[in-house]
Amino acid sequence: MKHKVFNTECEEVFGNRPLKIFEDAKHSLLEKRFLAYGITNRNRRLIIVFTLRNQKIRVISARDMHKKERGEYEKT
């Protein structure tokens, strides 16, 4: 728990809108990875790196958005 993000917060991001998902081609060497930009129920803005395994989401990393990332996220 390096970035102090709880599993429940990661789950909330996938259920809340707006949710932006991008393919992480730079880090997708062995398996496809994705970046999810979203918000928790307490308005914490997170970036989640995840992959899909056995039709389930597997979170690899989660952290707070940086100032520039928050600005981009909030534009839409």
N, C-alpha and C positions, 0 to 999 in steps of 0.2 A: 504494500500500500504506500508506495513512494510519494504519490501526489495527493494522498488522503482523499481519494474518491471511493465511495462505498459502492458495492454491487447494486444496491437498490437505486442509487443515483443513476448508474448506467442504464438500468432498466427504464427509469423514468424518461430519459432522453429519447429512447426509441418510441415511447408512447405519446410524447408531446410534439407540438408543432410551433414554429417551423422546424423541420428536420432536413438538413442538407447532407447528402451522402455522395462521396466522390471515390473513385478507384484510386488506390495508392500504388501506382505503377512502379514507382521508384523502389518500393520495398516488397514487391510481389514476385520475388524470384522463385520461391518454392511453392507458394500458394497465393491465390488472389487475396489482397488485403484492401480494406476500405477505410475511409475516414468519415465519421459522422460528426457533424456540427449541430449541437442541440442544446436544450435547456432543461433543467430539472424542475420539479414542482416548487422549489424554493428560489427559482430564477438564477440558479448557478449555471453559467455557460460553460459547457464542456466540449472537448474534442475527444472522441473515442476512436481508437484504432481497433479494428476487428476483422475477423475472417468468418467464413461460413464452413462449418464442419458437421456432417451428418444432419443437414437441414436445421442446424442450430447456430445461433450467433455466439462466437467465442471472442470475448474481449481480450485484446492483447495489452492495451495500454489506455489509460484515461487521464486527462489533465484539464486544468482550467485553460480557457482561451486567453491568449495574450491580447493586449489592447488593440493591435491592428486586426487580429482575427475577429474580435468582438465587433469592431466597426464594419467589417465585411459581412458578418453574419446578420447584423441588425439592419443592413441596407434593404433587405427583402422581408 
